[in-house]
Amino acid sequence: MPEVILYGTSSCPYCIRARMMLDKKGVNYEYIGLDQTPERRAEMESRSNGRTSVPQIFIDDRHIGGFDDMAELDIDDELDPLLGIN
């Protein structure tokens, strides 16, 4: 399985939806809660080429983007292969 990292906050509805989608697919992922660890925000912004909104999602160091981007990949049947799901 690829490494999946999701930066988010507990009050962000798109972060919640992204986590729900990954949970539903049975994907293990690292959740970095920026409200608990605000010092990691600079890391997220650097990795995502300056994006400041959450969530920011990475699969094996590939920047996927936010929830809408991940949902679009899912609609296009491109997400499951990236996640190692057959």
C-alpha positions in Angstrom: 0.0 0.0 0.0 1.3 3.5 -0.8 1.9 6.0 1.9 -1.1 8.5 2.2 -0.8 11.7 4.2 -3.7 14.0 4.9 -3.2 17.5 6.4 -6.3 18.9 7.9 -8.2 20.4 10.8 -11.0 19.0 12.9 -13.5 21.7 12.0 -13.1 21.5 8.2 -16.0 19.7 6.5 -13.8 18.8 3.4 -11.2 17.3 5.7 -13.9 15.2 7.4 -15.2 14.1 3.9 -11.7 13.2 2.8 -11.1 11.1 5.9 -14.5 9.4 5.4 -13.6 8.5 1.8 -10.3 7.0 2.7 -11.8 5.1 5.7 -14.6 3.7 3.4 -11.9 2.5 1.0 -10.1 0.9 3.9 -6.9 2.9 3.3 -4.4 3.4 6.1 -3.3 7.0 6.2 -1.4 9.5 8.4 -3.6 12.3 9.5 -1.8 15.5 10.5 -4.2 17.7 12.5 -3.0 21.2 12.0 -5.1 22.4 14.9 -3.2 20.1 17.3 0.2 20.6 15.5 0.2 24.1 13.9 3.9 24.0 13.5 3.4 21.5 10.7 1.5 24.0 8.5 4.7 25.3 7.0 5.6 21.8 6.1 2.2 21.3 4.4 2.6 24.6 2.5 6.1 23.8 1.3 5.1 20.3 0.1 1.9 21.6 -1.7 3.7 24.5 -3.5 2.2 27.2 -1.3 -1.3 26.0 -0.9 -2.8 27.1 2.4 -6.2 25.5 2.4 -7.0 22.1 3.9 -7.2 19.3 3.3 -4.0 18.7 1.4 -3.6 15.1 0.4 -0.4 13.2 -0.7 -0.1 9.7 -2.0 3.5 8.5 -2.1 4.8 12.1 -2.2 2.5 12.9 -5.1 0.4 16.0 -4.2 -3.2 15.1 -5.0 -4.6 18.4 -3.8 -7.8 18.8 -1.7 -10.9 16.8 -1.3 -12.5 18.0 -4.6 -9.3 16.9 -6.4 -9.4 13.4 -4.7 -13.1 13.0 -5.4 -12.5 13.9 -9.1 -9.8 11.2 -9.3 -12.3 8.8 -7.8 -15.0 9.6 -10.3 -12.5 9.2 -13.1 -11.5 5.7 -11.7 -7.9 7.0 -11.2 -7.9 7.0 -7.3 -8.0 3.3 -6.6 -4.9 2.5 -8.6 -3.0 5.3 -6.9 -4.1 3.8 -3.5 -3.2 0.2 -4.6 -6.8 -0.9 -4.6 -7.8 -3.3 -7.4 
